[in-house]
Amino acid sequence: MEIICIGVSHRTAPLGVRERLALPEARQTEVLQRLAQAPVEALWVSTCNRVEVYLAAPSAELARERARETLHSLGGAEALEHLYEHQGEAALVHLFRVASSLDSMVLGEAQILGQVKDAFERGQGAGAVRGELTRACAAAFGCAKRVRTETAVGRAATSMASAAVQLASKVFDGLKDKTVLVVGAGEMGELAARHLKNAGAGKLIVTNRTLARAEALVAEVGGVARPYEELFTLVAAADVVVTSTASPVPIFTRDNVGALGKGRKGRPLFMVDLAVPRDIDPAVGTLDWVHAYDVDDIQKFVADNTAARAEEAHKAGGLVAQEVARFARERALRDGMPVLARLRQRAEAIARAEVERTLLGLGDGLTDKQKKSIEAMGRAIVNKLLHEPTARLRAVGPQGEGNRLAGAAAELFGLTEAEAAAMAPEEGPAPAVEARNTVVATGSRR
């Protein structure tokens, strides 16, 4: 099976393109089931910074055609202009780096691992993630755990939510006398509320379409919960608005925000949009008294934070290389074992036939001990001849090398693919991966 990754991220595509590919969870499941028609497997990873599809298929061409067709249908021709692609080992390296938060807008952001695990669980639930991608994801999660425990990449890391709060604090020179409104009580909203409280926000208000969820959040972090129906009354009184909802269209437009300007008498409003698709229409930022920021603006703000941890990121990259090499060796061994098994079976059959012919030719003059010695010699010859090919396949490093060596062995010894496949053990359902075996702060699942 060939693994490829095709997608867009904050590095390659503007927010306007990314938000067209940001699908609700129910739609993601639908797309996964369309992508993962047997024998193809599919994983759909969607965050505020990226939308990627990982496919495992018999050929890269099949996977590429299916992925591009789907992304084109969702994002139009413009989406195809911003796509990047990783194939084979490069796709594995990318998956491991994404899970380890080394390719994030905010280096070391803890939420990304939770988001990838969510994507994995959704893929398994849809029947789209099976044997090959299950193994790849399990290895990626193990790699992420090593990166977080063996490097300082995640220590004091700035999350998107904390970066937004830092930016607001910088603009207002502190938040102690400011009224702050959090719109949306999902995980990103929760993170924002916690950071705002820790930053000393004077008055914290949380509103959410489901009031009970807002009430549960303020019960934990402090503040006041208000009904969503009061949204624009709350905005009118706020100094800072941090929004992160699952709305498919902008909640805040130039018209409905602009209508609040007269009552504010020029008092500035700072708005941060952590949602993808955006909650705040870009035209809102053209109002003289509104300072509006989206996730791409936050990227610029955290650039210094990323640079400060570059050394730890380099160390983490080395761990990723080790874990990818380990996974590739195990994969190559799985691919090569059917050929080795067939080769050993044939060699043992030849050895047995020759031993029997030799014993028959020597007649009855041999003792039982001598006969056993000849039989043992036949087995020893087989073991010694096959030791080096077995060791080479077990020690193979780069992905694809195992297939090359196994194929060469099959050709040299006249083993057909059908014979090799016949020796492969039947593969049952892929083992379930415990996606929550580490405690992480997951990203927004608004």
Secondary structure, 3 states (H helix, E strand, C coil): CEEEEEEEECCCCCHHHHHHHCCCHHHHHHHHHHHCCCCCEEEEEECCCEEEEEEEECCHHHHHHHHHHHHHHHHHHHHHHCCEEEECHHHHHHHHHHHCCCCCCCCCCCHHHHHHHHHHHHHHHCCCCCHHHHHHHHHHHHHHHHHHHHCCCCCCCCCHHHHHHHHHHHHHCCCCCCEEEEECCCHHHHHHHHHHHHCCCCEEEEEECCHHHHHHHHHHHCCEEEEHHHHHHHHHHCCEEEECCCCCCCCECHHHHHCCHHHHCCCCEEEEECCCCCCECHHHHHCCCEEEECHHHHHHHCHHHHHHCHHHHHHHHHHHHHHHHHHHHHHHHHHHHHHHHHHHHHHHHHHHHHHHHHHHHHCCCCCHHHHHHHHHHHHHHHHHHHHHHHHHHHHCCCCCHHHHHHHHHHHHCCCCHHHHHHHCCCCCCCCCCCCCCCCCCCCCCC
